[in-house]
Structure formats: structure tokens, C-alpha cells
Amino acid sequence: MNALEGLSRYTTVVADTGDVGLIARYQPQDATTNPSLILKAVGLDSYKDWLLEMKARSGAQGSTLEGRVDALLVRFGQAILKVIPGRVSTEIDARLSFDVEASFARAVGIAERYNRLGIHNDRFLIKIASTWEGIEAARRLEREGIHCNLTLLFSMAQAAVCADAGVRLISPFVGRIYDWYQKNSDQLPNQNSDQLPNQASADLDPGVASVRRIYRYFRRHGYHTEVMGASFRNTSQILALAGCDLLTISPDLLGALQQMPADALNLDWRKPQQDDPSEKLCLSESQFRWAFNEDQMASDKLAEGIRSFAADSRKLDALLS
């Protein structure tokens, strides 16, 4: 048994890519996409025809650029669902991250596209950035039976409000948290290889610690929101979170895990810890914004992530114009 097989005993493995062929190769339960991954995929020969098909709709009556982009995203989602048994996550435009109504409407439009293809709501998740506005849009969508994956999540404040909103799943970003602390602190080793020096180092990783703390908080207070660790830099970070609900992993790291032996996995981190929040964090909008403002790492990485995804959305727009 290899490390990927061992991990799969305790955690739902999710492929983090838009490349349908790679997803079929690793046979995960679920898959996640985002504008950057779709942009990368349409550059491959396998999917150029899909891009040309959507672009050919330009100028057709009733066709809008927004509609062509969403049709392309759903085309990838539909193909992915043919090779996995679970769910695919499809992300709305990051430029809507601070607009509740526009986020809600765009998500409903994507859900309707899936439904017209005969794909039920339990087979896809709508990804939305974990801003206050994004979480409020997700609250409304969940009430409508459209399930959401709140992404670009870097703080307990974001996680707590998502859970209170009843969202189906959150994606805390392990690697990007580590990146920030590695750049802004002298307490962490430089990370230039696939693995950190040893598992003990991964246990001290601030990104790993953040996901563990959120997971325990949800379990302590009876929340049903699923926790999916994301944005990994190495296999040690992944294995340190064995036992988390889900982990979304890039093809490169899925391949690395397949080549590793299955060592014993430490699941003790899921037990309550002394520094865990003992009370629910019931945050109003102003309290959330203040708590988030006080967290420099989360503020920096959320803004950076939104800008990055928005830049790739603009590139997709250009390809489909």
C-alpha cells in the first residue's frame, strides 16, 4: 500500500486540477477547479476544441461573454463528473467577491446550467471567495439548495462565519498560509523541496495548524460544514492532515504520494487541545471585519488571492471575446 492509498482510508481525496485526463488517472472521489486551473487546461491540446466551440458563440443572439465563460466552466465540470463518483467545485468570477447580489445571481446561473445537463445539485459545489459578501451569498444559496465551497480561507473568523451560514464546505489554504509566515517570520525553515525535513516540522507548520484548529472547532460545536485542506506545497503537509474531512491535492503531489510507502498516520491531532476556542465565535459583520482586519496574514493572502484569480478570469475573458 502506498501513501495515497493509506491517506484515502481516513480522508476523502480530491484532485485539484482542470485536466480531466489527470483526474481519471488518479481516480479521486471529488475534484476542484478555479479560474487559474481552467486557464491552464484550455492551453492544452486536449481542450482547445472546447475553447473554440465557446468562442464561436460570440456574436450569436443571446450570447454574452459571461455566458460563454460559465458555459466553458460547466463543460469542464460535466466532463470531470464523468470520471469521478463525487462532486466537482466550479468557481464564480473573483471580481464579484464584494457583491452579494451579483455573486448569488452568477452562482444560480451556473447551477441552472448544470441542472439543464441533468446534473443534480448534489454533484457540484459553487466556489466563492470567503469575504463577508461571499459568505452572505453562500448563505442564501444554501437555503436554495445550491451547495457552496468557500475558498481563499485563511482565518478562524472566516471559518466561524461560514459555519454559521451553513455552507457545505470550506477550503482553508495551507500552503499560502505557510508562504506568508515563511516570508514574514524567521521561525520557519525555507521550503525548497517536495517534503519538509520530517513530520515533526509539518506539525509546526502554521498552515497545518490553522486547518487542524478549524476542524476541531467545528467538531466541538457540532457544525456539519466539511473542512477541505487546500493549496499544499509538499506531501508532509498533506500527511499531517490525514483524518481531515477532505484534502484537495495537485496532480504532482498525488503522484508523489503514490510513490511513497504508507507509513503510520498520526490522527491524534483531531482530539481537543488546550488552546482551542471554548466558545462559539458568533460574529456580526462589524466584528468579522475588525477581526479580519487585525489578522495581517489573512488580509494579505485573501486580497492577493482575489487579485490573482481575477487576473486569470480576465485572461479567460480575452480568450472568449
Secondary structure, 3 states (H helix, E strand, C coil): CEHHHHHHCCCEEEEECCCHHHHHHHCCCEEECCHHHHHHHHCCHHHHHHHHHHHCCCCCCCCCHHHHHHHHHHHHHHHHHCCCCCCEEEECCHHHCCCHHHHHHHHHHHHHHHHHCCCCHHHEEEEEECCHHHHHHHHHHHHCCCCEEEEEECCHHHHHHHHHHCCCEEEEEHHHHHHHHHHHCCCCCCCCCCCCCCHHHHHCCHHHHHHHHHHHHHHHCCCCCEEEEECCCCHHHHHCCCCCCEEEECHHHHHHHHCCECCCCCCHHHCCCCCCCCCCCCCCHHHHHHHHHHCHHHHHHHHHHHHHHHHHHHHHHHHHC
